[in-house]
Amino acid sequence: MEETKKEEIKEEAVAPTTAKKERKPRKKKEETVKSEAGAEEPKKEETKSKKKKKKQALVLRGKRKESIARATIRAGKGNVRINHMKLEAYYSNKYIRDIVRQPLSYLGPETLSIDISIDVIGGGMMGQAQAARTAIANALVEYFPDQNLKEKFLSIDRSLLIEDVRRVEPKKFKGPKARARFQKSYR
């Protein structure tokens, strides 16, 4: 009797306890609509999808000195924002604002149909403005492929599309700057 109990216990222990249970997929309940006759009929699916289509957006970058700008362009009302602030609020200097808006001035009336959001990090005010200018110009070329903006921008100013590769030379020892040396004094 004790042997049979031990065998039953061994069989239970050997049985796989970690086996996954198979689940049957649930059937969706069909929505029904009562017809005029009183009989229930399956509801027809709506042809319009409730999901909204995402608007097309492009993200392109521009660099200048230590600044990196990423411009996001999408359909809109003609707003230009830098670091989530309006352009006029971010740059109080009119000259710098004109540098950022320069690619938009060559586009024409299409500027009122797009929104541009620019995220800029690093560098100073002028470096950031010139990086944003390059990012906007590259984004416009990609967003409006049917227009010949690339050739137009290259003929006006090459730095609108092509990043300036010049960087600050690092400082060396035995001097206050990269090339200048400390003065020697004999008195």
N, C-alpha and C positions, 0 to 999 in steps of 0.2 A: 504494500500500500504506500509506503514511504517512497519506494522507487518510482511509482507512477506519478506521484506528486512532484518528485524531482524532475522527471522527464517533462512534465507539463510546464514547469517553471523554465526549464532549459529551452523548450520550444518557443515559449513566449519571449524569452530573452533574445533568441536567434531571429525572431521575426523582425523584419525591417521596420523600425519605428519612424525613421526619417523619410520614408517614401512620401513623395508629393501626391496629394490627391488631385485627380484630374477634375477640372472644372468645366462644366458645360457652358457654352456661350449663351447669354441671356437673349431672348428674343424681345425685340422692341414691340411695345404695344402699338398697334396701328390706331391712329386717331380716326374716329368715325364721325360721320355727320348724318343726322337724321334727314331723310328726304321727305318730301311732301306726303308720300304714301305711308310714312311711318317706319319704313325699313331702314336699317343702318347700312350706309355705304362707306367704303374707305375714303378718307380725306385726300384730296389731290394735293401734290406738292406744289408749292409756290415756285413760279419761274424765276422770280427775282431773288438773288441771294442776299442775306442780311449783312454779310460781311462787306465792309467798305474796302475798296481797292486802295492800297497804299500808294501815295504819291511818289513819283520818281524823284530820287534825290541822288546827287553826285557829291562825293567828297574828294577834293584834290588839295595838294599842299604847295606851299611856296617857302623858300628860305632866303634869308639875307643876313649876313654876319652871324650873330648868335640867335636870331629869331626864327621861329618855325610857325607858319600859319597854315591852318586847315580850313578851307572854305567849303561849306555845304550849300548847295544851290538846289532850289525846288520851286515849283510853281507858287505864286503868291501875289502880293500887292506892291512890290517894289521896295521892300524894307531891307536895309543893310544894318546888321548888328555885329559888333565886335565884342567878344567875351560877354555875351548876353546883354550888352548895353547898346543903345542907339549910337550911330557913328558920331553924331553931333555932341553927345554927352561924353564919349570916350576921348575924342580929340577936340580940344577947344581951339586949336590953331587951324585956321582955314586952309593954309598951305598944305598941311599934312592931310586934312580931309580930302583935298583935291587930288593928292597923290593916290589915295585909296580908291577914289571914284573914277580915276582916269580910264580904266578899261570899260567902265559902264558908259562913259561919254561917247565912245566910238561905236557902241552897239545900236543905239537909236531907240525907237518906241518900245522895243521888247523889254526894256529894263523895268517897265511898270508891271510886267507879268511874272516876275520872279522875285523870290526872297533869297537873300544871301546871309548866312550866319558864319562868322569867322571866329575861330578859336586861336589866339596867339599866345605863345609863351616865349620867354627869354628876350634878351637884348633891350635896346632903348626904343624911344618913340619912333625915330626915323627908320630904324631897322625893322621894327614891327610893321610900320606902314608900307614899306617896300615889299616885305614878305607877303602881306595881305594883298597887295596889288598884283603880285605874281600869281598867287593862289586864285584870285578872282578871275584873272585873264585865262588861266588854264581851265577853270571850271566853265567859263563861258564858251570856250572853244569846244569842250566836250558836250555841253548842254544844247548848243545850236550847231549841229554838224552840217546842216545844209548851207549855212552862210560861210563865206570864205574869210572867217575871222582870223585864222592862223596866219595867212599871208598878209592880211591887213595889219595885224599886231606886229609881225616881224618887220614890215616895211616902216612902221611908225617908230617903234623902239624895241630892240631885241630883248631888253631886260623885262619886258612885259611877260614873255613866255619862258625865257631861259633864266634859270637861277644863277646868281653871281657866285662863283666858286671861291672868291677871295675870302680869306679868314685872317684874323689877327695873328701875327707871328708871336710865338711864346717868348717870354722874357728869359734872358740868360744870366748866368752868374757874372760877377765882376762889372755889373752895369745896372743903371736904374731902369732901362727899358730893353727892348729886343736887340737893338743895334748900338745904342749909345753906351759909352764907357764912363766910369767915374773919372773925374779929373785928378791929375797928379799935381802935387804941390811940393815945391823944393824949398820953401821958406818957413 
